[in-house]
Amino acid sequence: MRTLKRRARGFTLIELLVVIAIIGVLIALLLPAVQSAREAARRAQCTNNLKQIGLAMHNYHSAHGTFPLGATATDNPYNLQDGPRTCINWMGWSPHAMLLGYIEGQPLYDAINFNFDPISWPSYPFNSTLTNTRLATFLCPSDGNAGRQFFNNYYASTGTSTNTSNNHDHNNCQRPGGRSTGLFYYATSYGIQSIADGSSNTIAFSEGLVGSGEDLRRAYVTGANKDGLVGHYDANQDVPTTLSNLQACTTRWQTAAPGQGLASNRGYYWAWGADAMTLFNTIVPPNSTQHQWGQCRFGCEPCGTYSADHSNIVNATSGHPGGANFLLGDGSVRFLKSTIAMPTYWALGTRQGGEVISADQF
């Protein structure tokens, strides 16, 4: 007698849809956890990069008795087209370049020709090795734009100061030892002995996203840009007045012609000691989207015209949710929230402001 074999029953359409739905829910639950773990790893690498810079800073200090200059100030024949300098050279080398020998970059440091500035076209043939080198220590893995050679994600602090030198108005340039309240400045170096507020209460470096290349004038209006830069006049250590005048410029930005906007090139050159390239200040909160970059081209009072000033507000920005990493003067790294109280943030920016900060204020 023949026995009948039962045919295996497959999934019905409803059962198949249920299985697919369950798999989808599991993926939806697991994906954020995976992304969070990846971001935690990237943030840890970013922290380690800043610690390496901090170690290099202190090794440099041990060798030279001071931290590196915020920017060197040596003139050369290729940046004197508009006459001899009566003030600080705006094409100086960055603290990053000075620290190369202390972050296992001695061969690259030895390859630099310091007789030429880091950015003028005649300089490139003499420093081609430099311009074609990508340094992972200067790049935060959370910044998706930071993959090209010469890019930079870490910025030395000038505190609550915006005053910088420029190549347009010699009479208005700040001299060495000008008004910097931070640990770095043009043609000026500071040592541990100058940090009266305590090295653990003074910001040395922050992180910042590489510029997106978009028109930041329109981004300023929409608040959508994260490059974190804005052109303004010399803060002159008067932060409330600076912020007040900054808001007064908003209308001019809104009505300016599109051609007057600037494409952000923040962080494009780690060897150039300049605002937006390797220097920042603590005037506006980390990750602020309300303060973007232009260079006083719109006649914002009281800065006048572009030729009258060249100083910027450059804030800390990051790809990490909720804040950014900061290197302090003692070599430690702290994650500061975007919502940090501004008096606390300003105090952390100054090296000898006399402010008292407790750990629970960070």
C-alpha positions in Angstrom: 0.0 0.0 0.0 1.4 3.4 -1.0 1.9 6.0 1.6 1.3 9.6 0.6 4.0 12.1 1.3 2.9 15.4 2.7 4.1 18.3 0.7 6.0 20.9 2.9 3.8 24.0 3.3 5.5 27.3 2.5 4.9 30.7 4.0 1.7 32.4 3.2 1.8 36.0 2.0 0.7 37.3 5.3 3.3 35.3 7.2 6.0 36.5 4.9 5.0 40.1 5.4 5.0 39.6 9.2 8.6 38.1 9.1 9.7 41.0 6.9 8.1 43.5 9.3 9.8 41.9 12.3 13.2 42.0 10.6 12.6 45.7 9.7 11.8 46.5 13.3 14.9 44.7 14.5 17.1 46.6 12.1 15.4 49.9 13.1 16.2 49.1 16.7 19.8 48.0 16.1 20.9 50.6 13.6 20.9 53.6 16.1 22.9 51.5 18.5 25.5 50.7 15.8 25.6 54.3 14.7 26.0 55.4 18.3 28.9 52.9 18.9 30.6 54.2 15.7 30.2 57.8 16.8 31.6 56.9 20.3 34.6 55.4 18.6 35.1 58.5 16.4 34.7 60.8 19.4 37.3 58.8 21.3 39.7 59.1 18.3 39.1 62.8 18.2 39.8 63.0 21.9 43.1 61.1 21.4 44.1 63.5 18.5 43.7 66.5 20.9 45.6 64.7 23.6 48.5 64.2 21.1 48.4 67.9 20.3 48.4 68.7 24.0 51.4 66.4 24.6 53.2 68.0 21.7 52.5 71.5 23.1 54.1 70.6 26.4 57.1 68.9 24.8 57.5 72.0 22.7 57.3 74.1 25.9 59.9 72.0 27.6 62.2 72.6 24.7 61.6 76.3 24.2 60.2 77.6 27.4 56.9 78.7 25.7 54.1 77.4 23.6 54.3 78.0 19.9 53.3 81.2 18.2 49.7 81.5 16.9 51.3 82.5 13.6 54.9 83.4 12.6 55.5 86.9 11.3 58.4 86.7 8.9 58.0 88.7 5.7 59.3 87.3 2.4 59.4 88.8 -1.1 56.3 87.1 -2.2 53.8 88.7 0.2 54.9 92.3 -0.1 52.9 93.2 -3.3 51.0 96.0 -1.4 54.1 97.5 0.3 56.3 96.7 3.2 54.7 95.3 6.3 54.1 97.8 9.1 52.5 95.2 11.3 52.1 91.4 11.7 52.5 89.2 8.6 49.1 87.7 7.8 50.7 84.7 5.9 52.5 83.2 8.9 53.1 79.6 9.7 50.7 77.9 12.2 51.3 76.3 15.6 50.5 73.0 13.9 53.6 73.5 11.7 55.7 74.3 14.7 54.5 71.2 16.5 55.3 68.7 13.7 58.5 67.6 15.3 56.6 66.6 18.5 53.9 64.5 16.8 56.3 62.2 14.9 56.4 64.6 12.0 60.1 65.6 12.1 60.8 64.6 8.5 57.9 66.7 7.3 59.1 69.6 9.5 62.6 69.3 8.0 61.1 69.5 4.5 59.5 72.9 5.1 61.1 75.9 3.6 60.3 78.6 6.1 61.8 81.3 3.9 58.5 81.2 2.1 55.0 81.7 3.6 52.6 78.7 3.6 50.0 80.0 1.2 51.2 82.3 -1.7 51.5 80.6 -5.1 55.3 81.0 -5.3 55.6 79.1 -2.1 54.0 75.9 -3.4 56.9 74.6 -5.5 59.2 75.0 -2.5 56.8 73.3 -0.1 55.1 70.7 -2.3 55.9 67.9 0.1 53.9 69.8 2.8 50.9 70.6 0.6 50.5 67.0 -0.5 50.6 65.5 3.0 47.5 64.5 4.9 48.0 64.3 8.7 45.5 62.1 10.5 46.4 63.7 13.8 44.8 67.0 12.6 41.6 65.4 11.3 38.5 64.4 13.3 36.9 61.2 11.9 33.4 62.6 12.6 33.9 65.3 9.9 32.9 63.9 6.6 34.5 66.8 4.7 38.0 66.4 6.2 39.4 63.8 3.8 41.7 65.9 1.6 45.3 66.7 2.0 46.2 69.8 4.0 42.8 69.9 5.8 42.5 70.7 9.5 40.0 70.1 12.3 41.8 71.5 15.3 42.2 75.2 16.2 44.3 77.1 18.7 42.5 79.5 21.0 42.8 83.3 20.9 40.3 83.5 23.8 37.7 86.3 23.5 39.8 88.2 21.0 39.0 88.7 17.3 41.7 91.2 16.4 44.0 89.9 13.8 46.3 91.4 11.2 45.6 91.8 7.5 47.1 92.7 4.2 44.9 95.7 3.4 45.2 98.3 6.1 48.6 98.5 7.6 47.7 101.4 10.0 44.9 99.3 11.5 46.9 96.1 12.1 47.5 94.9 15.6 51.1 94.7 16.8 52.7 91.7 18.5 51.4 91.3 22.1 48.2 93.1 21.1 44.9 92.2 22.7 44.7 88.4 22.7 43.2 87.0 25.8 43.9 83.4 24.9 46.9 81.1 24.7 47.8 81.9 21.1 48.2 85.0 18.9 49.9 86.4 15.9 53.7 86.7 16.4 53.2 86.2 20.1 53.9 83.3 22.3 52.8 82.5 25.8 54.1 80.1 28.4 52.7 78.2 31.4 53.7 81.1 33.6 51.2 83.4 31.8 48.2 81.2 32.6 47.1 83.0 35.8 43.6 81.4 35.7 45.1 77.9 35.9 46.0 75.6 33.0 43.1 73.3 33.7 40.7 76.2 33.4 42.1 77.6 30.1 41.2 76.4 26.6 44.2 75.7 24.3 42.6 74.1 21.3 39.1 73.2 20.0 37.8 71.3 17.1 36.0 72.7 14.1 34.4 71.3 11.0 36.1 71.9 7.6 34.3 74.5 5.5 31.5 73.4 3.2 32.3 75.8 0.4 28.8 77.3 0.4 27.7 80.9 0.5 27.7 81.7 4.2 25.8 84.9 3.8 22.6 83.0 2.9 23.4 80.4 5.6 23.6 83.1 8.2 20.0 84.1 7.3 18.7 80.6 7.5 20.8 79.4 10.4 21.5 76.3 8.4 25.3 76.4 8.1 27.6 74.7 10.5 30.9 76.3 9.5 30.8 78.5 12.5 32.3 81.7 11.2 31.4 85.4 10.9 33.2 88.5 9.8 33.1 91.3 12.3 35.1 94.1 13.8 37.8 93.9 16.5 36.1 92.6 19.6 38.6 94.7 21.6 37.9 92.4 24.6 34.4 93.8 24.8 32.4 90.7 24.2 28.9 92.2 24.9 29.4 95.1 22.5 30.8 92.7 19.9 27.7 90.5 20.1 25.4 93.5 20.0 27.0 94.9 16.9 27.0 91.4 15.4 23.2 91.3 15.6 23.0 94.8 14.1 24.7 93.4 11.0 21.9 90.8 10.3 19.8 93.1 8.2 22.7 94.0 5.9 23.5 90.3 5.5 19.9 89.6 4.5 19.8 92.4 1.9 23.3 92.0 0.5 23.7 90.8 -3.1 24.6 87.1 -3.6 28.0 88.0 -5.1 29.0 89.5 -1.8 28.8 86.2 0.1 31.9 84.2 0.8 32.4 80.5 0.3 33.8 79.1 3.5 37.3 77.6 3.2 37.6 77.0 7.0 40.3 74.5 7.9 41.6 74.1 4.3 45.3 74.8 5.3 46.7 73.4 8.5 50.0 75.1 8.0 48.6 78.6 7.8 48.4 80.5 11.1 45.2 82.4 10.5 41.6 82.8 11.6 39.4 80.1 10.2 42.4 78.0 9.2 44.1 77.2 12.6 42.8 79.8 15.1 39.4 80.3 16.8 37.9 82.3 19.6 35.4 81.7 22.4 33.0 84.6 21.8 30.0 82.6 20.6 28.8 79.1 21.8 30.2 75.9 20.4 28.2 74.7 17.3 26.4 78.0 17.0 24.5 78.3 13.7 23.7 82.0 14.2 27.2 83.3 13.6 28.7 82.6 10.2 31.6 83.9 8.2 32.1 87.0 6.0 34.7 89.7 6.2 32.9 93.0 6.8 32.2 93.4 3.1 28.8 94.8 3.8 29.7 97.9 5.7 28.5 96.6 9.0 29.0 99.3 11.6 31.3 100.0 13.2 33.7 98.0 11.1 33.3 100.1 7.9 34.5 98.5 4.7 36.4 95.3 3.9 39.7 97.3 3.6 39.3 98.6 7.1 39.4 95.4 9.0 39.9 91.7 8.6 38.9 90.1 11.9 36.5 87.3 12.5 34.5 85.5 15.0 35.4 81.9 14.6 33.6 79.5 16.9 34.1 75.8 17.8 32.1 73.3 15.8 32.0 69.6 15.6 30.3 66.5 14.2 29.6 65.2 17.7 26.1 65.6 19.0 25.6 68.1 21.7 29.0 69.8 21.9 32.6 69.7 21.0 36.0 68.4 22.3 38.4 71.0 23.9 42.0 70.7 24.8 42.9 72.5 28.0 46.2 74.0 28.9 47.1 71.1 31.2 46.8 68.6 28.3 43.5 67.2 29.4 40.5 67.0 27.0 36.9 68.0 28.0 33.7 67.7 26.1 31.9 71.0 26.4 28.2 71.2 25.7 26.7 73.6 23.1 24.5 74.9 25.9 27.4 75.9 28.1 26.8 79.2 30.0 28.5 81.9 28.1 30.2 83.6 31.1 31.8 80.2 31.8 32.8 79.7 28.2 34.3 83.2 28.0 36.2 82.5 31.3 37.6 79.3 29.9 38.9 81.2 26.9 41.0 83.7 28.8 44.3 82.8 30.3 44.5 85.6 33.0 41.0 87.0 33.3 40.8 86.3 37.0 37.5 84.4 36.7 36.8 81.6 39.2 35.4 78.4 37.6 34.3 75.3 39.4 34.2 71.9 37.7 30.4 71.7 37.8 30.2 74.8 35.6 31.8 73.1 32.6 
